[in-house]
Amino acid sequence: MANLEESLQKEVLRTNRSGAYHCTTVVDCNTRKYHGLLVIPIPELDSDNHVLLSSLDETVIQHGAEFNLGLHKYQGNNFSPNGHKYIREFNCEKVPTTIYRVGGVLLKKEKVFVHNESRLLIRYTLLEAHSPTTLQLKPFLAFRSVREYTHQNEQINKTYREIENGIETCLYNGYPNLYMQTNKKSVFYFVPDWYKNIEYPKEQERGYMYNEDLYVPGYIEVQIKKGESVVFSAGVTETKSRQLKKIFQKEVDDRTPRDSFWHCLKNSAHQFHNKQLGEHYVLAGYPWFKCRARDMFISLPGLTLAIQEPDEFHSAMETARKAIYQFMNNEEVTYSIEEIDQPDVLLWVVWAIQQYAKYTSTKECFDLYGELLQDVMDYIRLGKHPNLFLHKNGLLYTNGIEKAATWMNSSVNGKPVVPRTGYVVEINALWYNSLRFIETMAREQGKEFYADLLHEHSIASAQSFVDVFINKYGYLFDFVDGETVDWSVRPNMIFTVAFDYSPLTKEQKKAILDVVTKELLTSRGLRSLSPKSTGYNPNYEGTQLQRDYAYHQGTAWPWLIGFYFEAYLRIHSLSGVSFVERQLVNFEDEMTAHGIGSIPELFDGNPPFKGRGAVSFAMSVAELLRTLNILNKYNQ
């Protein structure tokens, strides 16, 4: 904890499952503009999250001597007040817990986010003290979007109102009031000031602006005795301060300890749920992602079914259903699901529902989602999708030259870095799998005419898939557009091996799996491009432009490893279980790195495979959970 080169790389995330979150480093020093103690969505303003309370500096006062436990980075690589030097222990198993030692004082700090409420609670317990002790709490306020910075200005509203054991304040019009309270009598001292040029090194690394000024209205002082606990609350509504201890303990008791790989992933899975205004979304990741359609459908089975929570699947799919029909009816999509028009999204919807059918039964799945599946299939089959064209050879054609059309979506100057266009391998793998799945379901439910119709499509698709994609070296072209073929060895071919229905023989699948294993497999995921292919760029670092060029050109993606493991087990069955289990151990190491208890968006493609991008990524977590669930079935 005392080594900032180590501790500033480790981040802690907690959410309220309704879009709000708390995120910072393990030493409570914010290193990103996205970091904050209380970060919440404000739909009345925009679709972004907003940092209300950036941080809270604690000061222990004994005999008039002050010991500040806070930590901020200022210009010139100066850290102040160096509160990390007092840290003696940090534990994140149940709730983030830090123990400080200042002389004869031993102070424990624990943080929880109240579920489904924009309220952060911090409990301070004085474990040891030999004389009267005062705890001083100094709030650093931002009141800004996570994508912006605040600087000293005259438009700020410095007024405040005293409430029960605290204050209420709001810096700018349009923002909700912030209520800061303690569970016992405290005194607020109004000493307004700006703390200037606080820096965020992660933003500097990423080539962005990286400094801001934060407003401190004053400080709260409260007396604390040995063995006593004081609870601080920051929320957008006033609370009964005497209930804070009870609320805090209730939230702690409701937490599943992060005492195993499984529990870490399960806790992380819950953080992506975002329930607002009666709708249920799945966020793509933290701290900057919103709900993206492709990510939502790929991650939904792992985040819900794999941890035995089908009700969460139903709830999220119900919101998604309404958005899907708006899109297919050519109406404005009024739900907060981005990129639902991407050509592969509806096919991933079918795949997600297919996982539900395996979790329950074909009949139950048909009763719930049969109509939706048929409508999606007909929408694509009859050529209604604006960027999916069913050709006479049975394959789907996609235009990806002007705009990225797949998950490999990085762009520079408005143009895709990887312009995957024409017959795209995973889109057509998804198409064949969808045809066969819905055909099988329809036939079981006595829909013979519709099943026969889809069967004809699948026969054409299967033959053309083999003719178009398999090359003389035994792996699959990534995309084919007329005479243009992409020989790059990329991971998208693995889906054809992993899916329940594939147009390939077992020998063809084995050849593909071997190529992926030799050229793309790393200890942290599948590389997005083989080191042997032109343009290999494995390090996701530097400016936005540098990162955009590297994003899908060699970086390793953890979410792909789930499909790789599924493919490996399909080929090797029980004999492949020990290999998959050994590979999964590599991800257990990530539970104490990058985002504590979660899996990041991507990794560098070369050793030491440094975690990059979003601190916690839904598809990464979901596919590891789904893998563990599949393994469990093999081990039964």
ROFI-558843 format. One record per residue (C-alpha): residue in three letters; x, y negated, z negated; residue number from 1. Coordinates in steps of 0.25 Angstrom, whole numbers, plus 5000, padded with zeros to 4 digits. Example, Ala and Ser with C-alpha at 12.3 -4.5 7.8 and 13.67 -1.06 7.14 Angstrom:
BEGIN
NODE   residuo      x      y      z   num
NODE       Ala   5049   5018   4969     1
NODE       Ser   5055   5004   4971     2
***
This chain:
BEGIN
NODE   residuo      x      y      z   num
NODE       Met   5000   5000   5000     1
NODE       Ala   5012   4991   4997     2
NODE       Asn   5017   4993   5011     3
NODE       Leu   5009   4984   5020     4
NODE       Glu   5015   4990   5033     5
NODE       Glu   5008   5003   5029     6
NODE       Ser   4995   4997   5021     7
NODE       Leu   4991   4987   5031     8
NODE       Gln   4990   4998   5042     9
NODE       Lys   4979   5005   5034    10
NODE       Glu   4965   5000   5034    11
NODE       Val   4952   5003   5026    12
NODE       Leu   4938   5002   5032    13
NODE       Arg   4925   5003   5025    14
NODE       Thr   4911   5000   5031    15
NODE       Asn   4897   4999   5026    16
NODE       Arg   4891   5007   5038    17
NODE       Ser   4884   4995   5043    18
NODE       Gly   4895   4988   5051    19
NODE       Ala   4902   4981   5039    20
NODE       Tyr   4916   4985   5035    21
NODE       His   4928   4982   5026    22
NODE       Cys   4942   4985   5032    23
NODE       Thr   4956   4981   5028    24
NODE       Thr   4969   4987   5025    25
NODE       Val   4972   4996   5013    26
NODE       Val   4979   4984   5006    27
NODE       Asp   4967   4975   5009    28
NODE       Cys   4975   4966   5018    29
NODE       Asn   4967   4963   5031    30
NODE       Thr   4975   4966   5044    31
NODE       Arg   4964   4964   5054    32
NODE       Lys   4953   4953   5057    33
NODE       Tyr   4943   4965   5056    34
NODE       His   4947   4967   5041    35
NODE       Gly   4939   4962   5030    36
NODE       Leu   4932   4966   5017    37
NODE       Leu   4918   4963   5022    38
NODE       Val   4916   4964   5037    39
NODE       Ile   4902   4964   5042    40
NODE       Pro   4894   4964   5054    41
NODE       Ile   4885   4951   5056    42
NODE       Pro   4875   4954   5067    43
NODE       Glu   4869   4940   5066    44
NODE       Leu   4883   4934   5071    45
NODE       Asp   4888   4945   5081    46
NODE       Ser   4892   4959   5082    47
NODE       Asp   4905   4958   5075    48
NODE       Asn   4909   4961   5061    49
NODE       His   4913   4949   5052    50
NODE       Val   4923   4948   5041    51
NODE       Leu   4917   4941   5029    52
NODE       Leu   4926   4945   5018    53
NODE       Ser   4940   4947   5023    54
NODE       Ser   4947   4951   5010    55
NODE       Leu   4946   4949   4995    56
NODE       Asp   4959   4946   4987    57
NODE       Glu   4959   4951   4973    58
NODE       Thr   4968   4945   4962    59
NODE       Val   4970   4951   4949    60
NODE       Ile   4972   4940   4938    61
NODE       Gln   4978   4943   4924    62
NODE       His   4984   4932   4914    63
NODE       Gly   4982   4922   4925    64
NODE       Ala   4991   4930   4935    65
NODE       Glu   4985   4933   4948    66
NODE       Phe   4988   4945   4957    67
NODE       Asn   4982   4945   4971    68
NODE       Leu   4979   4958   4977    69
NODE       Gly   4975   4953   4991    70
NODE       Leu   4984   4954   5003    71
NODE       His   4983   4946   5016    72
NODE       Lys   4993   4944   5028    73
NODE       Tyr   4997   4930   5031    74
NODE       Gln   5006   4923   5042    75
NODE       Gly   5021   4928   5042    76
NODE       Asn   5018   4942   5038    77
NODE       Asn   5015   4937   5024    78
NODE       Phe   5006   4945   5015    79
NODE       Ser   4999   4939   5003    80
NODE       Pro   4995   4941   4992    81
NODE       Asn   5002   4955   4993    82
NODE       Gly   4991   4962   4984    83
NODE       His   4995   4975   4991    84
NODE       Lys   5007   4976   4981    85
NODE       Tyr   4998   4978   4970    86
NODE       Ile   4991   4990   4976    87
NODE       Arg   4994   5003   4969    88
NODE       Glu   4984   5012   4975    89
NODE       Phe   4974   5013   4987    90
NODE       Asn   4964   5023   4989    91
NODE       Cys   4953   5025   5000    92
NODE       Glu   4947   5038   4997    93
NODE       Lys   4933   5033   4992    94
NODE       Val   4934   5018   4993    95
NODE       Pro   4946   5009   4996    96
NODE       Thr   4953   5008   4982    97
NODE       Thr   4965   4999   4979    98
NODE       Ile   4972   4999   4965    99
NODE       Tyr   4981   4987   4962   100
NODE       Arg   4991   4985   4951   101
NODE       Val   4994   4971   4946   102
NODE       Gly   5003   4972   4934   103
NODE       Gly   4994   4979   4923   104
NODE       Val   4981   4978   4932   105
NODE       Leu   4976   4989   4940   106
NODE       Leu   4965   4985   4949   107
NODE       Lys   4957   4995   4958   108
NODE       Lys   4949   4989   4970   109
NODE       Glu   4939   4998   4978   110
NODE       Lys   4931   4994   4990   111
NODE       Val   4918   4999   4996   112
NODE       Phe   4908   4994   5007   113
NODE       Val   4893   4996   5003   114
NODE       His   4887   5005   5013   115
NODE       Asn   4877   4998   5023   116
NODE       Glu   4879   4984   5016   117
NODE       Ser   4889   4973   5019   118
NODE       Arg   4896   4973   5006   119
NODE       Leu   4910   4977   5001   120
NODE       Leu   4912   4980   4987   121
NODE       Ile   4926   4980   4979   122
NODE       Arg   4927   4986   4966   123
NODE       Tyr   4939   4981   4957   124
NODE       Thr   4942   4990   4945   125
NODE       Leu   4953   4985   4935   126
NODE       Leu   4959   4998   4931   127
NODE       Glu   4970   4992   4922   128
NODE       Ala   4972   4979   4916   129
NODE       His   4979   4974   4903   130
NODE       Ser   4972   4960   4902   131
NODE       Pro   4960   4952   4907   132
NODE       Thr   4960   4953   4923   133
NODE       Thr   4953   4944   4933   134
NODE       Leu   4950   4948   4947   135
NODE       Gln   4950   4937   4958   136
NODE       Leu   4943   4940   4971   137
NODE       Lys   4946   4931   4983   138
NODE       Pro   4938   4933   4996   139
NODE       Phe   4944   4930   5009   140
NODE       Leu   4932   4927   5019   141
NODE       Ala   4932   4927   5034   142
NODE       Phe   4918   4927   5039   143
NODE       Arg   4922   4930   5053   144
NODE       Ser   4920   4941   5064   145
NODE       Val   4930   4952   5064   146
NODE       Arg   4935   4947   5078   147
NODE       Glu   4938   4933   5073   148
NODE       Tyr   4946   4925   5063   149
NODE       Thr   4943   4914   5053   150
NODE       His   4951   4902   5050   151
NODE       Gln   4950   4890   5041   152
NODE       Asn   4939   4881   5045   153
NODE       Glu   4929   4871   5041   154
NODE       Gln   4916   4878   5045   155
NODE       Ile   4917   4888   5033   156
NODE       Asn   4907   4887   5023   157
NODE       Lys   4914   4888   5009   158
NODE       Thr   4901   4887   5001   159
NODE       Tyr   4897   4899   4992   160
NODE       Arg   4887   4903   4982   161
NODE       Glu   4889   4910   4969   162
NODE       Ile   4881   4922   4967   163
NODE       Glu   4881   4933   4957   164
NODE       Asn   4896   4936   4954   165
NODE       Gly   4900   4930   4967   166
NODE       Ile   4898   4921   4979   167
NODE       Glu   4891   4920   4992   168
NODE       Thr   4897   4913   5004   169
NODE       Cys   4897   4912   5019   170
NODE       Leu   4907   4906   5027   171
NODE       Tyr   4900   4903   5040   172
NODE       Asn   4886   4903   5045   173
NODE       Gly   4880   4915   5051   174
NODE       Tyr   4888   4924   5042   175
NODE       Pro   4881   4931   5030   176
NODE       Asn   4885   4927   5016   177
NODE       Leu   4896   4934   5009   178
NODE       Tyr   4893   4938   4994   179
NODE       Met   4905   4941   4985   180
NODE       Gln   4901   4946   4971   181
NODE       Thr   4907   4954   4960   182
NODE       Asn   4900   4963   4950   183
NODE       Lys   4903   4955   4938   184
NODE       Lys   4904   4941   4935   185
NODE       Ser   4914   4933   4943   186
NODE       Val   4918   4919   4946   187
NODE       Phe   4920   4913   4960   188
NODE       Tyr   4931   4902   4962   189
NODE       Phe   4928   4894   4974   190
NODE       Val   4942   4891   4980   191
NODE       Pro   4940   4890   4995   192
NODE       Asp   4953   4892   5003   193
NODE       Trp   4957   4898   5017   194
NODE       Tyr   4968   4909   5017   195
NODE       Lys   4975   4906   5031   196
NODE       Asn   4982   4914   5041   197
NODE       Ile   4978   4928   5036   198
NODE       Glu   4984   4938   5046   199
NODE       Tyr   4979   4951   5052   200
NODE       Pro   4991   4959   5057   201
NODE       Lys   4982   4970   5064   202
NODE       Glu   4976   4959   5073   203
NODE       Gln   4990   4953   5076   204
NODE       Glu   4995   4967   5080   205
NODE       Arg   4983   4968   5090   206
NODE       Gly   4986   4954   5096   207
NODE       Tyr   4975   4946   5090   208
NODE       Met   4974   4934   5081   209
NODE       Tyr   4977   4938   5067   210
NODE       Asn   4976   4927   5057   211
NODE       Glu   4964   4920   5050   212
NODE       Asp   4961   4912   5038   213
NODE       Leu   4951   4917   5027   214
NODE       Tyr   4943   4909   5018   215
NODE       Val   4943   4911   5003   216
NODE       Pro   4932   4905   4995   217
NODE       Gly   4938   4907   4982   218
NODE       Tyr   4939   4919   4972   219
NODE       Ile   4930   4927   4963   220
NODE       Glu   4936   4930   4949   221
NODE       Val   4931   4942   4940   222
NODE       Gln   4936   4947   4927   223
NODE       Ile   4939   4962   4927   224
NODE       Lys   4942   4971   4915   225
NODE       Lys   4950   4984   4914   226
NODE       Gly   4942   4995   4919   227
NODE       Glu   4931   4986   4925   228
NODE       Ser   4927   4985   4940   229
NODE       Val   4923   4973   4947   230
NODE       Val   4915   4975   4961   231
NODE       Phe   4916   4964   4971   232
NODE       Ser   4906   4963   4982   233
NODE       Ala   4906   4956   4996   234
NODE       Gly   4893   4957   5004   235
NODE       Val   4884   4949   5013   236
NODE       Thr   4873   4950   5002   237
NODE       Glu   4873   4947   4987   238
NODE       Thr   4873   4959   4978   239
NODE       Lys   4869   4961   4963   240
NODE       Ser   4883   4961   4958   241
NODE       Arg   4880   4970   4946   242
NODE       Gln   4877   4981   4956   243
NODE       Leu   4891   4980   4963   244
NODE       Lys   4897   4991   4954   245
NODE       Lys   4886   5001   4956   246
NODE       Ile   4886   4998   4971   247
NODE       Phe   4901   5000   4972   248
NODE       Gln   4901   5013   4965   249
NODE       Lys   4889   5018   4973   250
NODE       Glu   4897   5015   4986   251
NODE       Val   4909   5022   4981   252
NODE       Asp   4901   5034   4977   253
NODE       Asp   4895   5035   4991   254
NODE       Arg   4909   5036   4998   255
NODE       Thr   4914   5049   5003   256
NODE       Pro   4929   5050   4998   257
NODE       Arg   4939   5049   5010   258
NODE       Asp   4946   5061   5004   259
NODE       Ser   4947   5069   5017   260
NODE       Phe   4949   5068   5032   261
NODE       Trp   4934   5071   5033   262
NODE       His   4929   5061   5023   263
NODE       Cys   4938   5050   5029   264
NODE       Leu   4932   5052   5042   265
NODE       Lys   4918   5054   5037   266
NODE       Asn   4919   5041   5029   267
NODE       Ser   4925   5034   5041   268
NODE       Ala   4913   5039   5050   269
NODE       His   4903   5032   5041   270
NODE       Gln   4910   5019   5043   271
NODE       Phe   4906   5018   5058   272
NODE       His   4891   5018   5055   273
NODE       Asn   4885   5004   5057   274
NODE       Lys   4871   5003   5053   275
NODE       Gln   4865   4990   5056   276
NODE       Leu   4851   4984   5058   277
NODE       Gly   4845   4998   5058   278
NODE       Glu   4854   5003   5069   279
NODE       His   4866   5013   5068   280
NODE       Tyr   4879   5011   5075   281
NODE       Val   4893   5017   5075   282
NODE       Leu   4904   5008   5075   283
NODE       Ala   4916   5012   5084   284
NODE       Gly   4926   5008   5074   285
NODE       Tyr   4932   4998   5063   286
NODE       Pro   4935   4987   5062   287
NODE       Trp   4931   4981   5075   288
NODE       Phe   4922   4991   5083   289
NODE       Lys   4907   4990   5085   290
NODE       Cys   4898   5001   5089   291
NODE       Arg   4902   5006   5103   292
NODE       Ala   4893   5016   5110   293
NODE       Arg   4904   5026   5115   294
NODE       Asp   4910   5026   5101   295
NODE       Met   4897   5028   5094   296
NODE       Phe   4893   5040   5102   297
NODE       Ile   4906   5047   5101   298
NODE       Ser   4908   5045   5086   299
NODE       Leu   4894   5047   5082   300
NODE       Pro   4894   5062   5081   301
NODE       Gly   4907   5062   5073   302
NODE       Leu   4903   5051   5064   303
NODE       Thr   4889   5057   5060   304
NODE       Leu   4887   5072   5064   305
NODE       Ala   4901   5076   5061   306
NODE       Ile   4899   5072   5046   307
NODE       Gln   4885   5077   5046   308
NODE       Glu   4878   5064   5047   309
NODE       Pro   4867   5066   5058   310
NODE       Asp   4858   5055   5053   311
NODE       Glu   4869   5045   5056   312
NODE       Phe   4870   5051   5070   313
NODE       His   4855   5049   5072   314
NODE       Ser   4855   5035   5067   315
NODE       Ala   4866   5030   5076   316
NODE       Met   4861   5038   5088   317
NODE       Glu   4847   5031   5086   318
NODE       Thr   4853   5017   5087   319
NODE       Ala   4862   5022   5099   320
NODE       Arg   4849   5028   5106   321
NODE       Lys   4843   5015   5106   322
NODE       Ala   4855   5008   5112   323
NODE       Ile   4857   5019   5122   324
NODE       Tyr   4842   5017   5127   325
NODE       Gln   4844   5002   5128   326
NODE       Phe   4856   5004   5137   327
NODE       Met   4850   5015   5146   328
NODE       Asn   4837   5006   5147   329
NODE       Asn   4846   4995   5152   330
NODE       Glu   4842   4986   5140   331
NODE       Glu   4851   4978   5131   332
NODE       Val   4858   4986   5121   333
NODE       Thr   4854   4979   5108   334
NODE       Tyr   4861   4989   5099   335
NODE       Ser   4875   4987   5094   336
NODE       Ile   4881   4998   5102   337
NODE       Glu   4892   4993   5112   338
NODE       Glu   4896   4999   5125   339
NODE       Ile   4884   5008   5127   340
NODE       Asp   4885   5006   5142   341
NODE       Gln   4898   5013   5143   342
NODE       Pro   4897   5024   5153   343
NODE       Asp   4901   5036   5143   344
NODE       Val   4892   5031   5131   345
NODE       Leu   4879   5038   5135   346
NODE       Leu   4887   5051   5137   347
NODE       Trp   4893   5050   5123   348
NODE       Val   4879   5048   5118   349
NODE       Val   4876   5062   5124   350
NODE       Trp   4889   5068   5117   351
NODE       Ala   4885   5062   5104   352
NODE       Ile   4871   5068   5104   353
NODE       Gln   4878   5081   5109   354
NODE       Gln   4885   5081   5096   355
NODE       Tyr   4872   5079   5088   356
NODE       Ala   4866   5091   5096   357
NODE       Lys   4878   5100   5091   358
NODE       Tyr   4876   5095   5077   359
NODE       Thr   4861   5098   5076   360
NODE       Ser   4855   5106   5088   361
NODE       Thr   4851   5104   5102   362
NODE       Lys   4837   5103   5099   363
NODE       Glu   4838   5092   5088   364
NODE       Cys   4847   5084   5097   365
NODE       Phe   4838   5085   5108   366
NODE       Asp   4826   5081   5100   367
NODE       Leu   4834   5068   5095   368
NODE       Tyr   4842   5065   5107   369
NODE       Gly   4837   5073   5119   370
NODE       Glu   4829   5061   5125   371
NODE       Leu   4841   5052   5124   372
NODE       Leu   4851   5062   5130   373
NODE       Gln   4842   5064   5142   374
NODE       Asp   4840   5049   5144   375
NODE       Val   4855   5047   5143   376
NODE       Met   4858   5058   5153   377
NODE       Asp   4847   5053   5163   378
NODE       Tyr   4853   5038   5161   379
NODE       Ile   4866   5043   5166   380
NODE       Arg   4862   5054   5176   381
NODE       Leu   4852   5044   5183   382
NODE       Gly   4863   5034   5185   383
NODE       Lys   4858   5023   5175   384
NODE       His   4871   5021   5168   385
NODE       Pro   4878   5008   5173   386
NODE       Asn   4891   5015   5173   387
NODE       Leu   4889   5030   5174   388
NODE       Phe   4886   5035   5188   389
NODE       Leu   4883   5050   5190   390
NODE       His   4889   5054   5204   391
NODE       Lys   4884   5066   5212   392
NODE       Asn   4896   5074   5207   393
NODE       Gly   4890   5074   5193   394
NODE       Leu   4900   5065   5187   395
NODE       Leu   4898   5051   5181   396
NODE       Tyr   4906   5040   5187   397
NODE       Thr   4909   5027   5178   398
NODE       Asn   4915   5014   5182   399
NODE       Gly   4926   5010   5173   400
NODE       Ile   4935   5001   5181   401
NODE       Glu   4929   4988   5177   402
NODE       Lys   4925   4991   5163   403
NODE       Ala   4930   5002   5154   404
NODE       Ala   4920   5014   5154   405
NODE       Thr   4925   5024   5144   406
NODE       Trp   4931   5024   5130   407
NODE       Met   4944   5020   5136   408
NODE       Asn   4939   5006   5136   409
NODE       Ser   4950   4996   5134   410
NODE       Ser   4951   4985   5144   411
NODE       Val   4960   4974   5148   412
NODE       Asn   4955   4961   5155   413
NODE       Gly   4942   4968   5156   414
NODE       Lys   4947   4980   5164   415
NODE       Pro   4948   4994   5158   416
NODE       Val   4963   4998   5154   417
NODE       Val   4958   5012   5158   418
NODE       Pro   4948   5011   5170   419
NODE       Arg   4942   5024   5169   420
NODE       Thr   4932   5025   5180   421
NODE       Gly   4925   5035   5189   422
NODE       Tyr   4923   5049   5184   423
NODE       Val   4928   5047   5169   424
NODE       Val   4931   5060   5163   425
NODE       Glu   4925   5059   5149   426
NODE       Ile   4912   5053   5155   427
NODE       Asn   4910   5065   5164   428
NODE       Ala   4914   5075   5153   429
NODE       Leu   4903   5068   5144   430
NODE       Trp   4893   5068   5156   431
NODE       Tyr   4895   5083   5158   432
NODE       Asn   4894   5086   5143   433
NODE       Ser   4881   5077   5142   434
NODE       Leu   4875   5085   5154   435
NODE       Arg   4877   5098   5148   436
NODE       Phe   4873   5094   5134   437
NODE       Ile   4860   5088   5138   438
NODE       Glu   4857   5099   5148   439
NODE       Thr   4859   5110   5137   440
NODE       Met   4851   5102   5127   441
NODE       Ala   4840   5100   5138   442
NODE       Arg   4840   5115   5141   443
NODE       Glu   4838   5119   5127   444
NODE       Gln   4826   5110   5125   445
NODE       Gly   4819   5116   5137   446
NODE       Lys   4823   5104   5147   447
NODE       Glu   4827   5113   5158   448
NODE       Phe   4825   5103   5169   449
NODE       Tyr   4833   5092   5163   450
NODE       Ala   4844   5102   5159   451
NODE       Asp   4845   5108   5173   452
NODE       Leu   4846   5093   5179   453
NODE       Leu   4858   5091   5169   454
NODE       His   4864   5104   5172   455
NODE       Glu   4865   5100   5187   456
NODE       His   4872   5088   5183   457
NODE       Ser   4882   5095   5174   458
NODE       Ile   4886   5105   5185   459
NODE       Ala   4889   5094   5195   460
NODE       Ser   4897   5086   5184   461
NODE       Ala   4905   5098   5179   462
NODE       Gln   4910   5102   5193   463
NODE       Ser   4913   5087   5196   464
NODE       Phe   4920   5085   5183   465
NODE       Val   4930   5097   5186   466
NODE       Asp   4932   5092   5200   467
NODE       Val   4935   5077   5196   468
NODE       Phe   4942   5078   5183   469
NODE       Ile   4951   5090   5182   470
NODE       Asn   4965   5087   5189   471
NODE       Lys   4976   5096   5193   472
NODE       Tyr   4983   5095   5179   473
NODE       Gly   4971   5101   5172   474
NODE       Tyr   4966   5088   5164   475
NODE       Leu   4955   5078   5168   476
NODE       Phe   4956   5065   5175   477
NODE       Asp   4952   5054   5166   478
NODE       Phe   4943   5048   5177   479
NODE       Val   4941   5049   5192   480
NODE       Asp   4937   5039   5201   481
NODE       Gly   4936   5043   5216   482
NODE       Glu   4951   5045   5220   483
NODE       Thr   4956   5039   5207   484
NODE       Val   4959   5049   5196   485
NODE       Asp   4965   5046   5182   486
NODE       Trp   4976   5056   5179   487
NODE       Ser   4978   5050   5165   488
NODE       Val   4978   5060   5154   489
NODE       Arg   4967   5055   5145   490
NODE       Pro   4959   5061   5134   491
NODE       Asn   4945   5059   5140   492
NODE       Met   4946   5073   5146   493
NODE       Ile   4946   5079   5133   494
NODE       Phe   4931   5077   5132   495
NODE       Thr   4928   5087   5143   496
NODE       Val   4935   5097   5134   497
NODE       Ala   4928   5093   5121   498
NODE       Phe   4913   5091   5126   499
NODE       Asp   4903   5103   5124   500
NODE       Tyr   4901   5103   5139   501
NODE       Ser   4912   5102   5149   502
NODE       Pro   4914   5105   5164   503
NODE       Leu   4928   5111   5162   504
NODE       Thr   4932   5125   5159   505
NODE       Lys   4939   5129   5147   506
NODE       Glu   4952   5130   5154   507
NODE       Gln   4950   5116   5160   508
NODE       Lys   4947   5111   5146   509
NODE       Lys   4960   5118   5140   510
NODE       Ala   4968   5111   5150   511
NODE       Ile   4963   5097   5147   512
NODE       Leu   4964   5100   5132   513
NODE       Asp   4979   5103   5134   514
NODE       Val   4982   5091   5142   515
NODE       Val   4975   5082   5131   516
NODE       Thr   4982   5089   5120   517
NODE       Lys   4996   5088   5127   518
NODE       Glu   4995   5073   5131   519
NODE       Leu   4984   5066   5123   520
NODE       Leu   4983   5073   5109   521
NODE       Thr   4990   5065   5098   522
NODE       Ser   4988   5067   5082   523
NODE       Arg   4978   5055   5083   524
NODE       Gly   4970   5057   5095   525
NODE       Leu   4970   5059   5110   526
NODE       Arg   4978   5049   5118   527
NODE       Ser   4970   5041   5128   528
NODE       Leu   4981   5043   5138   529
NODE       Ser   4992   5053   5140   530
NODE       Pro   5007   5048   5137   531
NODE       Lys   5010   5055   5151   532
NODE       Ser   4999   5046   5158   533
NODE       Thr   5002   5032   5164   534
NODE       Gly   4999   5020   5155   535
NODE       Tyr   5001   5028   5142   536
NODE       Asn   5001   5017   5131   537
NODE       Pro   4999   5024   5117   538
NODE       Asn   5001   5012   5107   539
NODE       Tyr   4989   5004   5104   540
NODE       Glu   4995   4991   5099   541
NODE       Gly   4998   4976   5103   542
NODE       Thr   4989   4966   5109   543
NODE       Gln   4975   4969   5114   544
NODE       Leu   4980   4970   5128   545
NODE       Gln   4991   4980   5124   546
NODE       Arg   4981   4988   5116   547
NODE       Asp   4970   4988   5127   548
NODE       Tyr   4981   4994   5136   549
NODE       Ala   4984   5005   5126   550
NODE       Tyr   4970   5008   5121   551
NODE       His   4968   5020   5130   552
NODE       Gln   4981   5022   5136   553
NODE       Gly   4987   5032   5126   554
NODE       Thr   4982   5029   5112   555
NODE       Ala   4976   5040   5104   556
NODE       Trp   4961   5041   5101   557
NODE       Pro   4957   5049   5089   558
NODE       Trp   4942   5050   5094   559
NODE       Leu   4947   5058   5106   560
NODE       Ile   4953   5069   5097   561
NODE       Gly   4940   5073   5092   562
NODE       Phe   4936   5077   5107   563
NODE       Tyr   4950   5083   5108   564
NODE       Phe   4948   5092   5096   565
NODE       Glu   4934   5096   5101   566
NODE       Ala   4940   5100   5114   567
NODE       Tyr   4952   5107   5107   568
NODE       Leu   4942   5116   5099   569
NODE       Arg   4934   5119   5111   570
NODE       Ile   4946   5125   5118   571
NODE       His   4953   5131   5106   572
NODE       Ser   4941   5134   5097   573
NODE       Leu   4945   5139   5083   574
NODE       Ser   4960   5140   5087   575
NODE       Gly   4960   5125   5089   576
NODE       Val   4955   5122   5075   577
NODE       Ser   4968   5121   5068   578
NODE       Phe   4974   5112   5079   579
NODE       Val   4963   5102   5077   580
NODE       Glu   4964   5102   5062   581
NODE       Arg   4979   5099   5063   582
NODE       Gln   4976   5088   5073   583
NODE       Leu   4966   5082   5063   584
NODE       Val   4976   5081   5052   585
NODE       Asn   4983   5070   5060   586
NODE       Phe   4970   5061   5058   587
NODE       Glu   4970   5064   5043   588
NODE       Asp   4982   5055   5042   589
NODE       Glu   4974   5044   5048   590
NODE       Met   4965   5043   5035   591
NODE       Thr   4976   5035   5028   592
NODE       Ala   4981   5027   5040   593
NODE       His   4975   5016   5049   594
NODE       Gly   4960   5015   5044   595
NODE       Ile   4960   5023   5031   596
NODE       Gly   4951   5035   5032   597
NODE       Ser   4947   5033   5047   598
NODE       Ile   4953   5035   5061   599
NODE       Pro   4957   5023   5070   600
NODE       Glu   4953   5021   5084   601
NODE       Leu   4965   5025   5091   602
NODE       Phe   4980   5028   5089   603
NODE       Asp   4993   5026   5096   604
NODE       Gly   4995   5037   5106   605
NODE       Asn   5010   5039   5101   606
NODE       Pro   5015   5043   5087   607
NODE       Pro   5013   5038   5077   608
NODE       Phe   4999   5037   5082   609
NODE       Lys   4996   5024   5075   610
NODE       Gly   4981   5021   5072   611
NODE       Arg   4976   5009   5081   612
NODE       Gly   4963   5002   5084   613
NODE       Ala   4951   5002   5075   614
NODE       Val   4954   5007   5061   615
NODE       Ser   4942   5017   5061   616
NODE       Phe   4936   5022   5074   617
NODE       Ala   4923   5029   5075   618
NODE       Met   4926   5039   5086   619
NODE       Ser   4939   5043   5079   620
NODE       Val   4933   5046   5066   621
NODE       Ala   4921   5053   5073   622
NODE       Glu   4929   5062   5082   623
NODE       Leu   4937   5067   5070   624
NODE       Leu   4925   5070   5062   625
NODE       Arg   4919   5077   5074   626
NODE       Thr   4932   5085   5075   627
NODE       Leu   4931   5089   5060   628
NODE       Asn   4917   5093   5062   629
NODE       Ile   4920   5102   5074   630
NODE       Leu   4932   5108   5066   631
NODE       Asn   4923   5112   5055   632
NODE       Lys   4914   5120   5064   633
NODE       Tyr   4926   5128   5069   634
NODE       Asn   4931   5130   5055   635
NODE       Gln   4917   5135   5050   636
***
